[in-house]
Amino acid sequence: MVLEWLCIVLAAVAALMARPWRALPASGPPWVWLAVCSVVPALWSADRHAAALLQPWSGASLLVLLAGWPLATLAMMLVAVVLVA
C-alpha cells in the first residue's frame, strides 16, 4: 500500500515538474481533452453496467496523444479519484 502511494506521488511530482500548462493556449485546455476526461470514467465502468462481458477501455492513450504525458497523468489521477470516491 505504501509503495502504491509512493508511485502516485512520484508520478504527480514528475508531471507537475514538467509544467504542462505551458503548452496550453490562453483559452485553456482543448475541449476534446475535457470531453475525453469526462467520458473515461464511463469507459472504465462499462463492464459493470453491461449485461455482457465487456473489456473496459482505457482512454489513457488517447489523452497522451491529445495533450502529452504530463496532462494525461494529472487527468488520469483525477479520473481515478472520481471513480474511487
Contacts in CASP RR format, 6 or more apart in sequence:
PFRMAT RR
TARGET T0000
AUTHOR 0000-0000-0000
METHOD contacts of the structure
MODEL  1
MVLEWLCIVLAAVAALMARPWRALPASGPPWVWLAVCSVVPALWSADRHA
AALLQPWSGASLLVLLAGWPLATLAMMLVAVVLVA
8 77 0 8 1.000
11 73 0 8 1.000
11 77 0 8 1.000
12 73 0 8 1.000
12 74 0 8 1.000
12 77 0 8 1.000
14 70 0 8 1.000
14 73 0 8 1.000
15 69 0 8 1.000
15 70 0 8 1.000
15 71 0 8 1.000
15 73 0 8 1.000
15 74 0 8 1.000
16 70 0 8 1.000
16 74 0 8 1.000
18 69 0 8 1.000
18 70 0 8 1.000
19 70 0 8 1.000
20 67 0 8 1.000
20 68 0 8 1.000
20 70 0 8 1.000
20 71 0 8 1.000
20 74 0 8 1.000
23 67 0 8 1.000
23 68 0 8 1.000
23 71 0 8 1.000
29 67 0 8 1.000
29 71 0 8 1.000
30 66 0 8 1.000
30 67 0 8 1.000
32 66 0 8 1.000
33 63 0 8 1.000
33 66 0 8 1.000
33 67 0 8 1.000
33 71 0 8 1.000
33 75 0 8 1.000
36 59 0 8 1.000
36 62 0 8 1.000
36 63 0 8 1.000
36 66 0 8 1.000
36 75 0 8 1.000
37 63 0 8 1.000
37 75 0 8 1.000
37 78 0 8 1.000
37 79 0 8 1.000
40 58 0 8 1.000
40 59 0 8 1.000
40 60 0 8 1.000
40 63 0 8 1.000
40 75 0 8 1.000
40 76 0 8 1.000
40 79 0 8 1.000
41 79 0 8 1.000
41 82 0 8 1.000
41 83 0 8 1.000
43 56 0 8 1.000
43 57 0 8 1.000
43 58 0 8 1.000
43 59 0 8 1.000
44 56 0 8 1.000
44 57 0 8 1.000
44 58 0 8 1.000
44 79 0 8 1.000
44 83 0 8 1.000
45 56 0 8 1.000
45 83 0 8 1.000
46 54 0 8 1.000
46 56 0 8 1.000
46 57 0 8 1.000
47 53 0 8 1.000
47 54 0 8 1.000
47 55 0 8 1.000
47 56 0 8 1.000
60 72 0 8 1.000
60 76 0 8 1.000
63 71 0 8 1.000
63 72 0 8 1.000
63 75 0 8 1.000
63 76 0 8 1.000
64 72 0 8 1.000
66 72 0 8 1.000
67 75 0 8 1.000
END
